[in-house]
Each structure stands twice: as C-alpha cells, then as structure tokens.
Amino acid sequence: MMQHILSFMGHANQPEYQLLYLNLRGKGEPIRLFFKYFNIEFTDEKQDYNNYKNVKDTPPLPKMPRLIVNGEFEVNYTSCILQYLAEKHGLLPKTAEDRALANVWGVRLNDYLNQMRPWFYCFLYDNLRPLLEERIESVYKAAVLEDFAVMLQRQLETTKSGFLVGNELSYIDFYAAHLTDLCLTYGPKESLKDFPVLLQHHKKIYSLPELQEYLKNRPEHDF
C-alpha cells in the first residue's frame, strides 16, 4: 500500500517513459506488467517484427527492449530496466541479500529466454514452423522442463513465501511469472503439471488486482 501511495505522490513529477520493443510479449512484457501494477503512464512503442522479417527471414530479432527516460537516459535489458524502475517506484527486495538474489535471477531469467529462442522462433518465422515439434524435444524440454522449471520451483520452495525472493512481491516476480506464462501459453499442454509451486507463483502474480484490466484487454501477439 505504501508503495502505491509513494508512486501516486510522485506522479506530479513523473518521468516520461518510452518503452521500445516489438509487437510481441517476449522480453518486453515484464516491464509492461510493472508499469501497469503501479499505474505508471508510458509510451509503449511496438515495432512490427514482420518489418524485420522482410529484410531478414532468419533470427536474431533486434536487441531490445530499451527504456528511454525523458528522451535522454537509456537503459537496456529486461532485468536491468526492471531493477531501475524498482529503484524509482518500489518493489525492490528489502535486504541486501535478497536484492543480490534478485539480480542473480534477473541474469538467469535472461539466460533462460535466450536458451528458449530456437523454440519460440518457430512461432515467429514461417520457415521455422516445421521444426516446432523437433525443438520442443531438443530445446523446450531441456531449457524449461529440465532447467527453468526445476530451478524456479526449488527457489520458491526455499523462500516459502509465494514470492521468488524475500517475503513479499518484488520486481523479479513479474519476470519469472511471465516466463511461466509463455510456457503455459505456447508450450505443450500440461507440460508444467509436475511443478505445482511454480504454477501457484504464476497464479499469484497474474491474479494481482492491479493487473486484471491489462491482462483482460492486452492485445494478442504471436509470442
């Protein structure tokens, strides 16, 4: 509650935020969730990834997201942007140890998304769609079922709070829950059934009242 009050009081001097990403959820969605949670106004500049496919029909996609503040200061990488915003508006973990853990998990979650690329590119590039089943076996199972889901559930079992680090919501929960959401949306049906604590975390974050209007009305994207 106090974080919301402080955020509201700061709206009069609210920085001008411009989020540059693609018309995908991908690495931009955790940042959108943060903004929506605090009801912070921002420009969500979504470039059409199809324009890039017209130039180059193979990966990688351009290096984003980018957050531009007041037209001059720029931050890159999802976890770095989230940490910066948490410094400004709230949701930093309370202790130095938990802040360090959140930093570590930010790097790990970035790595997990990068490991998943060969799988999710199958949803973005028509010429790669025939490889989807093979990449579920070779990429999704290794990156998600044998690594991400195992490690995330283990961490959640360690904290026993329902949150990734510490005893309350922090910025890193948006990133972790988003990766779970991608797996639930695009991965094989019930592939995460053996990870109930991970699923509980996803439900906890995606049930936050502050996010409901956005989640209900957010546009559909390919990934």
Backbone as CSV, one residue per row, in Angstrom:
resi,resn,N_x,N_y,N_z,CA_x,CA_y,CA_z,C_x,C_y,C_z
1,MET,0.831,-1.205,0.000,0.000,0.000,0.000,0.865,1.255,0.000
2,MET,1.890,1.297,0.889,2.762,2.461,0.961,3.444,2.717,-0.372
3,GLN,3.834,1.629,-1.078,4.477,1.796,-2.376,3.539,2.487,-3.348
4,HIS,2.232,2.138,-3.307,1.261,2.765,-4.187,1.095,4.239,-3.837
5,ILE,1.086,4.565,-2.532,0.940,5.950,-2.105,2.115,6.779,-2.590
6,LEU,3.321,6.239,-2.402,4.511,6.957,-2.843,4.515,7.135,-4.346
7,SER,4.101,6.080,-5.065,4.045,6.176,-6.516,3.054,7.241,-6.940
8,PHE,1.879,7.290,-6.276,0.861,8.274,-6.615,1.373,9.684,-6.358
9,MET,2.037,9.889,-5.204,2.551,11.208,-4.861,3.586,11.675,-5.866
10,GLY,4.279,10.707,-6.474,5.314,11.070,-7.425,4.819,11.310,-8.827
11,HIS,3.516,11.097,-9.077,3.011,11.234,-10.437,3.128,12.660,-10.959
12,ALA,3.087,13.655,-10.044,3.174,15.038,-10.498,4.500,15.296,-11.192
13,ASN,5.548,14.631,-10.752,6.869,14.787,-11.363,7.286,13.515,-12.086
14,GLN,6.295,12.837,-12.639,6.543,11.552,-13.280,7.496,11.695,-14.465
15,PRO,8.551,10.899,-14.525,9.400,10.917,-15.716,8.616,10.492,-16.952
16,GLU,9.092,10.876,-18.088,8.491,10.456,-19.353,9.187,9.170,-19.798
17,TYR,8.433,8.077,-19.774,8.988,6.769,-20.100,8.567,6.350,-21.501
18,GLN,9.538,5.871,-22.250,9.280,5.337,-23.588,9.893,3.938,-23.658
19,LEU,9.043,2.938,-23.798,9.498,1.551,-23.918,9.536,1.173,-25.389
20,LEU,10.708,0.815,-25.875,10.877,0.403,-27.262,11.060,-1.101,-27.312
21,TYR,10.125,-1.752,-27.957,10.204,-3.192,-28.141,9.440,-3.530,-29.414
22,LEU,9.150,-4.799,-29.578,8.406,-5.269,-30.740,6.953,-5.520,-30.354
23,ASN,6.117,-5.791,-31.353,4.717,-6.123,-31.067,4.616,-7.597,-30.665
24,LEU,5.370,-7.916,-29.615,5.426,-9.243,-29.012,5.394,-9.058,-27.499
25,ARG,5.127,-10.141,-26.780,5.274,-10.091,-25.324,6.745,-10.272,-24.957
26,GLY,7.322,-11.389,-25.359,8.762,-11.603,-25.269,9.432,-11.018,-24.046
27,LYS,10.457,-10.212,-24.273,11.223,-9.611,-23.185,10.656,-8.273,-22.732
28,GLY,9.611,-7.801,-23.391,9.023,-6.519,-23.009,7.896,-6.624,-22.004
29,GLU,7.246,-7.782,-21.942,6.036,-7.904,-21.134,6.261,-7.723,-19.631
30,PRO,7.349,-8.225,-19.046,7.542,-7.978,-17.609,7.600,-6.491,-17.271
31,ILE,8.153,-5.698,-18.173,8.230,-4.250,-17.956,6.840,-3.639,-18.042
32,ARG,6.051,-4.093,-19.005,4.665,-3.607,-19.099,3.888,-3.958,-17.834
33,LEU,4.093,-5.159,-17.305,3.404,-5.562,-16.079,3.774,-4.641,-14.916
34,PHE,5.045,-4.289,-14.829,5.486,-3.379,-13.767,4.778,-2.039,-13.899
35,PHE,4.787,-1.468,-15.090,4.124,-0.181,-15.304,2.642,-0.258,-14.947
36,LYS,1.992,-1.330,-15.371,0.559,-1.462,-15.111,0.281,-1.649,-13.622
37,TYR,1.141,-2.362,-12.940,0.959,-2.576,-11.500,0.928,-1.250,-10.752
38,PHE,1.815,-0.342,-11.135,1.885,0.957,-10.470,1.056,2.032,-11.171
39,ASN,0.366,1.655,-12.234,-0.441,2.612,-12.998,0.407,3.790,-13.469
40,ILE,1.578,3.472,-13.982,2.509,4.481,-14.484,2.289,4.660,-15.982
41,GLU,2.129,5.893,-16.403,1.964,6.172,-17.825,3.296,5.973,-18.546
42,PHE,3.222,5.371,-19.729,4.419,5.189,-20.545,4.003,5.031,-21.998
43,THR,4.918,5.340,-22.882,4.695,5.125,-24.307,5.194,3.737,-24.659
44,ASP,4.283,2.904,-25.117,4.616,1.517,-25.459,4.814,1.442,-26.969
45,GLU,6.032,1.689,-27.388,6.332,1.750,-28.820,6.649,0.346,-29.330
46,LYS,5.694,-0.221,-30.046,5.817,-1.597,-30.520,6.128,-1.605,-32.014
47,GLN,7.359,-1.921,-32.343,7.731,-2.042,-33.740,7.290,-3.404,-34.265
48,ASP,6.887,-3.433,-35.509,6.372,-4.660,-36.112,7.537,-5.572,-36.487
49,TYR,7.605,-6.738,-35.844,8.722,-7.637,-36.142,8.658,-8.144,-37.568
50,ASN,7.470,-8.084,-38.206,7.372,-8.504,-39.604,8.212,-7.622,-40.516
51,ASN,8.410,-6.358,-40.126,9.266,-5.483,-40.921,10.692,-6.008,-40.960
52,TYR,11.126,-6.602,-39.857,12.466,-7.173,-39.814,12.531,-8.454,-40.632
53,LYS,11.433,-9.195,-40.625,11.420,-10.429,-41.404,11.473,-10.134,-42.898
54,ASN,10.946,-8.962,-43.305,11.001,-8.603,-44.716,12.434,-8.359,-45.163
55,VAL,13.264,-7.943,-44.211,14.667,-7.683,-44.515,15.515,-8.931,-44.309
56,LYS,15.181,-9.656,-43.251,15.976,-10.832,-42.892,15.039,-11.902,-42.373
57,ASP,14.955,-13.020,-43.052,13.958,-14.026,-42.695,14.487,-15.077,-41.725
58,THR,15.607,-14.775,-41.092,16.138,-15.686,-40.076,16.487,-14.887,-38.821
59,PRO,16.541,-15.538,-37.670,16.918,-14.850,-36.433,18.342,-14.302,-36.542
60,PRO,18.766,-13.425,-35.649,18.032,-12.984,-34.464,17.184,-11.752,-34.717
61,LEU,16.212,-11.532,-33.837,15.463,-10.291,-33.827,16.356,-9.192,-33.247
62,PRO,15.986,-7.918,-33.436,16.816,-6.827,-32.926,16.946,-6.872,-31.408
63,LYS,18.033,-6.301,-30.899,18.306,-6.350,-29.458,17.465,-5.312,-28.718
64,MET,16.461,-5.761,-28.083,15.553,-4.948,-27.287,15.169,-5.792,-26.072
65,PRO,14.494,-5.177,-25.074,13.853,-3.865,-25.024,14.816,-2.754,-24.625
66,ARG,14.339,-1.516,-24.865,15.060,-0.318,-24.457,14.072,0.590,-23.736
67,LEU,14.500,1.165,-22.652,13.694,2.149,-21.940,14.398,3.493,-22.027
68,ILE,13.705,4.481,-22.574,14.244,5.835,-22.679,13.495,6.717,-21.686
69,VAL,14.243,7.429,-20.866,13.669,8.254,-19.802,13.901,9.723,-20.128
70,ASN,12.809,10.467,-20.215,12.862,11.905,-20.509,13.621,12.213,-21.791
71,GLY,13.590,11.265,-22.719,14.189,11.493,-24.028,15.697,11.483,-24.056
72,GLU,16.343,11.124,-22.944,17.807,11.211,-22.931,18.499,10.024,-22.266
73,PHE,18.032,9.597,-21.100,18.676,8.477,-20.405,18.106,7.164,-20.916
74,GLU,18.982,6.187,-21.177,18.531,4.923,-21.756,19.049,3.734,-20.953
75,VAL,18.161,2.755,-20.748,18.515,1.507,-20.079,18.101,0.354,-20.980
76,ASN,18.945,-0.665,-21.058,18.656,-1.846,-21.863,18.570,-3.081,-20.969
77,TYR,18.043,-4.139,-21.540,17.900,-5.455,-20.912,16.754,-5.450,-19.886
78,THR,15.929,-6.480,-19.983,14.717,-6.558,-19.169,15.002,-6.444,-17.682
79,SER,15.917,-7.248,-17.174,16.162,-7.251,-15.728,16.746,-5.926,-15.254
80,CYS,17.598,-5.297,-16.065,18.180,-4.002,-15.688,17.118,-2.912,-15.677
81,ILE,16.216,-2.952,-16.652,15.124,-1.976,-16.698,14.218,-2.139,-15.484
82,LEU,13.866,-3.381,-15.167,13.005,-3.633,-14.011,13.660,-3.164,-12.715
83,GLN,14.941,-3.439,-12.564,15.636,-3.017,-11.349,15.665,-1.495,-11.248
84,TYR,15.924,-0.838,-12.367,15.935,0.631,-12.383,14.573,1.187,-11.974
85,LEU,13.506,0.634,-12.549,12.160,1.107,-12.228,11.807,0.832,-10.766
86,ALA,12.258,-0.310,-10.252,12.001,-0.624,-8.846,12.726,0.350,-7.919
87,GLU,13.917,0.779,-8.319,14.637,1.793,-7.543,13.837,3.090,-7.485
88,LYS,13.144,3.396,-8.577,12.402,4.648,-8.673,11.036,4.584,-8.000
89,HIS,10.354,3.453,-8.139,8.933,3.400,-7.790,8.579,2.386,-6.705
90,GLY,9.485,1.475,-6.384,9.195,0.467,-5.377,9.345,-0.934,-5.926
91,LEU,9.191,-1.911,-5.052,9.310,-3.344,-5.348,10.745,-3.837,-5.410
92,LEU,11.666,-3.085,-4.813,12.996,-3.649,-4.576,12.910,-4.588,-3.377
93,PRO,13.598,-5.718,-3.412,13.672,-6.557,-2.209,14.247,-5.758,-1.043
94,LYS,13.873,-6.148,0.171,14.185,-5.332,1.342,15.634,-5.434,1.805
95,THR,16.225,-6.616,1.717,17.575,-6.796,2.255,18.609,-6.826,1.134
96,ALA,19.858,-6.573,1.506,20.940,-6.626,0.529,21.059,-8.020,-0.070
97,GLU,20.841,-9.035,0.764,20.939,-10.415,0.284,19.846,-10.718,-0.736
98,ASP,18.618,-10.281,-0.449,17.524,-10.537,-1.387,17.675,-9.715,-2.660
99,ARG,18.228,-8.517,-2.542,18.486,-7.724,-3.751,19.533,-8.407,-4.619
100,ALA,20.548,-8.990,-3.976,21.558,-9.732,-4.731,20.940,-10.940,-5.418
101,LEU,20.059,-11.662,-4.705,19.381,-12.810,-5.310,18.519,-12.383,-6.488
102,ALA,17.837,-11.249,-6.359,17.020,-10.756,-7.471,17.891,-10.444,-8.679
103,ASN,19.069,-9.874,-8.442,19.998,-9.612,-9.544,20.412,-10.907,-10.228
104,VAL,20.735,-11.903,-9.415,21.131,-13.203,-9.964,20.001,-13.795,-10.794
105,TRP,18.784,-13.741,-10.265,17.655,-14.297,-11.000,17.346,-13.497,-12.255
106,GLY,17.613,-12.207,-12.236,17.446,-11.425,-13.459,18.344,-11.928,-14.571
107,VAL,19.602,-12.206,-14.225,20.541,-12.750,-15.212,20.091,-14.133,-15.668
108,ARG,19.668,-14.964,-14.720,19.252,-16.327,-15.065,18.033,-16.318,-15.982
109,LEU,17.074,-15.459,-15.683,15.868,-15.412,-16.500,16.175,-14.908,-17.902
110,ASN,17.090,-13.938,-18.006,17.555,-13.521,-19.333,18.161,-14.707,-20.077
111,ASP,18.989,-15.464,-19.370,19.630,-16.629,-19.986,18.597,-17.664,-20.419
112,TYR,17.590,-17.903,-19.574,16.566,-18.890,-19.927,15.820,-18.482,-21.193
113,LEU,15.472,-17.205,-21.296,14.780,-16.753,-22.508,15.664,-16.937,-23.734
114,ASN,16.942,-16.655,-23.584,17.860,-16.855,-24.707,17.969,-18.329,-25.079
115,GLN,17.969,-19.215,-24.078,18.015,-20.649,-24.363,16.755,-21.117,-25.088
116,MET,15.639,-20.459,-24.810,14.371,-20.844,-25.435,14.222,-20.335,-26.867
117,ARG,15.111,-19.457,-27.308,14.948,-18.811,-28.612,14.693,-19.778,-29.766
118,PRO,15.486,-20.842,-29.915,15.231,-21.731,-31.059,13.822,-22.310,-31.059
119,TRP,13.226,-22.443,-29.866,11.843,-22.920,-29.770,10.860,-21.830,-30.155
120,PHE,10.974,-20.635,-29.526,9.931,-19.644,-29.799,10.090,-18.978,-31.159
121,TYR,11.271,-19.071,-31.786,11.387,-18.565,-33.155,10.486,-19.340,-34.110
122,CYS,10.144,-20.562,-33.734,9.240,-21.347,-34.589,7.859,-20.711,-34.684
123,PHE,7.492,-19.884,-33.701,6.207,-19.194,-33.736,6.294,-17.888,-34.522
124,LEU,7.509,-17.402,-34.751,7.686,-16.086,-35.358,8.112,-16.131,-36.812
125,TYR,8.729,-17.215,-37.230,9.244,-17.321,-38.593,8.578,-18.496,-39.295
126,ASP,7.890,-18.198,-40.385,7.140,-19.238,-41.102,8.037,-20.382,-41.551
127,ASN,9.264,-20.052,-41.958,10.139,-21.101,-42.469,10.663,-22.025,-41.364
128,LEU,10.439,-21.633,-40.089,10.881,-22.473,-38.976,9.743,-23.266,-38.341
129,ARG,8.511,-22.999,-38.739,7.369,-23.688,-38.127,7.448,-25.212,-38.257
130,PRO,7.929,-25.734,-39.374,8.028,-27.199,-39.465,8.956,-27.825,-38.423
131,LEU,9.801,-27.002,-37.794,10.751,-27.519,-36.809,10.199,-27.504,-35.387
132,LEU,8.937,-27.075,-35.213,8.401,-26.882,-33.869,8.467,-28.145,-33.018
133,GLU,7.982,-29.258,-33.523,7.955,-30.482,-32.723,9.359,-30.933,-32.348
134,GLU,10.275,-30.812,-33.289,11.659,-31.208,-33.009,12.267,-30.316,-31.933
135,ARG,11.926,-29.023,-31.970,12.511,-28.097,-30.999,11.826,-28.162,-29.641
136,ILE,10.619,-28.661,-29.608,10.023,-28.962,-28.306,10.851,-30.037,-27.612
137,GLU,11.261,-31.034,-28.374,12.063,-32.121,-27.815,13.482,-31.675,-27.477
138,SER,14.096,-30.921,-28.390,15.517,-30.607,-28.227,15.775,-29.331,-27.430
139,VAL,14.824,-28.402,-27.418,15.042,-27.108,-26.771,14.119,-26.910,-25.570
140,TYR,12.815,-27.022,-25.784,11.852,-26.742,-24.713,12.068,-27.659,-23.512
141,LYS,12.205,-28.933,-23.762,12.363,-29.867,-22.645,13.649,-29.598,-21.871
142,ALA,14.724,-29.308,-22.594,15.999,-29.065,-21.919,16.004,-27.734,-21.174
143,ALA,15.534,-26.670,-21.837,15.602,-25.337,-21.240,14.543,-25.114,-20.172
144,VAL,13.344,-25.670,-20.402,12.225,-25.402,-19.498,12.042,-26.513,-18.473
145,LEU,11.801,-27.728,-18.941,11.417,-28.812,-18.036,12.581,-29.357,-17.221
146,GLU,13.800,-29.237,-17.751,14.958,-29.769,-17.036,15.791,-28.684,-16.358
147,ASP,15.430,-27.413,-16.567,16.250,-26.338,-16.006,15.383,-25.246,-15.381
148,PHE,14.767,-24.405,-16.201,13.995,-23.274,-15.682,12.966,-23.684,-14.636
149,ALA,12.087,-24.620,-14.985,11.010,-25.007,-14.067,11.560,-25.653,-12.799
150,VAL,12.595,-26.460,-12.946,13.204,-27.124,-11.785,13.807,-26.097,-10.830
151,MET,14.587,-25.178,-11.382,15.290,-24.214,-10.541,14.338,-23.191,-9.931
152,LEU,13.341,-22.770,-10.704,12.392,-21.795,-10.171,11.563,-22.408,-9.041
153,GLN,11.100,-23.636,-9.247,10.329,-24.284,-8.187,11.192,-24.484,-6.943
154,ARG,12.443,-24.849,-7.128,13.345,-25.046,-5.985,13.515,-23.747,-5.190
155,GLN,13.674,-22.633,-5.912,13.815,-21.343,-5.236,12.540,-20.964,-4.483
156,LEU,11.392,-21.197,-5.098,10.118,-20.886,-4.447,9.898,-21.758,-3.210
157,GLU,10.330,-22.996,-3.282,10.231,-23.882,-2.117,11.161,-23.423,-1.001
158,THR,12.254,-22.782,-1.369,13.196,-22.267,-0.372,12.626,-21.056,0.354
159,THR,12.038,-20.127,-0.402,11.511,-18.912,0.235,10.248,-19.192,1.047
160,LYS,9.418,-20.126,0.559,8.169,-20.498,1.246,7.214,-19.319,1.442
161,SER,7.421,-18.240,0.710,6.585,-17.045,0.862,5.602,-16.868,-0.286
162,GLY,5.782,-17.662,-1.334,4.981,-17.469,-2.532,5.616,-16.508,-3.515
163,PHE,6.751,-15.903,-3.121,7.469,-14.969,-3.983,8.881,-15.491,-4.238
164,LEU,9.505,-14.986,-5.294,10.786,-15.555,-5.716,11.907,-15.251,-4.732
165,VAL,11.940,-14.035,-4.216,12.940,-13.683,-3.198,12.237,-12.948,-2.060
166,GLY,12.700,-13.151,-0.859,12.124,-12.448,0.279,10.713,-12.900,0.610
167,ASN,10.029,-12.052,1.369,8.704,-12.392,1.876,7.578,-11.594,1.241
168,GLU,7.880,-10.806,0.222,6.837,-10.023,-0.424,7.172,-9.802,-1.891
169,LEU,6.189,-9.290,-2.605,6.335,-9.067,-4.038,7.533,-8.174,-4.334
170,SER,8.304,-8.550,-5.352,9.370,-7.689,-5.857,9.354,-7.735,-7.381
171,TYR,10.140,-6.843,-7.980,10.110,-6.704,-9.433,10.419,-8.000,-10.162
172,ILE,11.252,-8.849,-9.573,11.683,-10.058,-10.268,10.543,-11.064,-10.410
173,ASP,9.512,-10.943,-9.577,8.361,-11.841,-9.700,7.643,-11.651,-11.032
174,PHE,7.611,-10.431,-11.550,6.960,-10.196,-12.839,7.688,-10.943,-13.959
175,TYR,9.006,-10.925,-13.908,9.804,-11.576,-14.949,9.623,-13.092,-14.877
176,ALA,9.727,-13.650,-13.671,9.609,-15.101,-13.515,8.223,-15.591,-13.913
177,ALA,7.182,-14.898,-13.455,5.815,-15.315,-13.780,5.546,-15.190,-15.271
178,HIS,6.152,-14.204,-15.909,5.973,-14.044,-17.357,6.554,-15.223,-18.124
179,LEU,7.740,-15.687,-17.734,8.310,-16.852,-18.415,7.419,-18.069,-18.239
180,THR,6.888,-18.245,-17.041,5.943,-19.342,-16.832,4.728,-19.173,-17.729
181,ASP,4.256,-17.945,-17.856,3.084,-17.674,-18.691,3.347,-18.021,-20.152
182,LEU,4.533,-17.706,-20.650,4.881,-18.075,-22.026,4.850,-19.587,-22.205
183,CYS,5.368,-20.305,-21.217,5.385,-21.770,-21.307,3.976,-22.344,-21.253
184,LEU,3.118,-21.755,-20.419,1.741,-22.222,-20.328,0.965,-21.926,-21.603
185,THR,1.273,-20.804,-22.230,0.532,-20.379,-23.422,0.986,-21.113,-24.672
186,TYR,2.287,-21.307,-24.821,2.825,-21.832,-26.074,3.434,-23.220,-25.951
187,GLY,3.729,-23.649,-24.744,4.319,-24.972,-24.572,3.290,-26.079,-24.675
188,PRO,3.739,-27.318,-24.710,2.818,-28.459,-24.746,1.861,-28.431,-23.558
189,LYS,0.622,-28.795,-23.798,-0.405,-28.763,-22.764,0.012,-29.608,-21.558
190,GLU,-0.150,-29.047,-20.386,0.149,-29.702,-19.111,1.623,-30.070,-18.959
191,SER,2.501,-29.406,-19.706,3.923,-29.733,-19.584,4.492,-29.317,-18.229
192,LEU,3.810,-28.392,-17.541,4.300,-27.929,-16.240,3.535,-28.544,-15.071
193,LYS,2.783,-29.602,-15.322,1.931,-30.185,-14.277,2.732,-30.732,-13.093
194,ASP,3.986,-31.050,-13.306,4.812,-31.583,-12.219,5.481,-30.487,-11.394
195,PHE,5.092,-29.232,-11.644,5.707,-28.098,-10.940,4.620,-27.239,-10.296
196,PRO,3.923,-27.786,-9.301,2.773,-27.078,-8.716,3.139,-25.766,-8.029
197,VAL,4.312,-25.693,-7.426,4.694,-24.462,-6.728,4.949,-23.349,-7.738
198,LEU,5.551,-23.697,-8.857,5.755,-22.741,-9.939,4.413,-22.232,-10.455
199,LEU,3.455,-23.134,-10.637,2.129,-22.746,-11.119,1.405,-21.868,-10.105
200,GLN,1.599,-22.145,-8.821,0.994,-21.304,-7.783,1.569,-19.892,-7.833
201,HIS,2.872,-19.797,-8.074,3.508,-18.479,-8.181,2.933,-17.717,-9.366
202,HIS,2.810,-18.379,-10.499,2.233,-17.732,-11.684,0.830,-17.220,-11.381
203,LYS,0.018,-18.054,-10.763,-1.358,-17.658,-10.437,-1.383,-16.480,-9.474
204,LYS,-0.482,-16.494,-8.504,-0.422,-15.424,-7.504,-0.126,-14.079,-8.165
205,ILE,0.844,-14.068,-9.065,1.234,-12.816,-9.716,0.181,-12.384,-10.729
206,TYR,-0.304,-13.315,-11.520,-1.271,-12.961,-12.566,-2.680,-12.760,-12.013
207,SER,-2.860,-12.933,-10.704,-4.135,-12.630,-10.054,-4.099,-11.298,-9.309
208,LEU,-2.983,-10.593,-9.352,-2.901,-9.303,-8.670,-3.984,-8.364,-9.204
209,PRO,-4.768,-7.755,-8.337,-5.867,-6.890,-8.800,-5.408,-5.780,-9.733
210,GLU,-4.207,-5.253,-9.499,-3.707,-4.134,-10.304,-3.468,-4.515,-11.761
211,LEU,-3.359,-5.811,-12.045,-3.041,-6.257,-13.403,-4.254,-6.721,-14.191
212,GLN,-5.399,-6.851,-13.542,-6.518,-7.541,-14.181,-7.048,-6.837,-15.425
213,GLU,-7.185,-5.532,-15.366,-7.702,-4.821,-16.541,-6.758,-4.980,-17.724
214,TYR,-5.463,-4.856,-17.462,-4.492,-5.002,-18.543,-4.495,-6.415,-19.103
215,LEU,-4.455,-7.419,-18.236,-4.406,-8.808,-18.700,-5.662,-9.177,-19.485
216,LYS,-6.778,-8.614,-19.104,-8.032,-8.904,-19.790,-8.069,-8.296,-21.180
217,ASN,-7.430,-7.146,-21.347,-7.554,-6.389,-22.595,-6.271,-6.312,-23.413
218,ARG,-5.200,-6.938,-22.945,-3.949,-6.806,-23.686,-4.076,-7.479,-25.049
219,PRO,-3.393,-6.941,-26.045,-3.518,-7.490,-27.398,-2.884,-8.867,-27.519
220,GLU,-3.425,-9.647,-28.423,-2.845,-10.949,-28.714,-1.597,-10.762,-29.572
221,HIS,-0.557,-11.501,-29.246,0.670,-11.456,-30.035,1.096,-12.879,-30.362
222,ASP,2.022,-12.990,-31.303,2.491,-14.311,-31.697,3.297,-14.984,-30.594
223,PHE,3.968,-14.209,-29.767,4.746,-14.805,-28.677,4.997,-13.733,-27.628
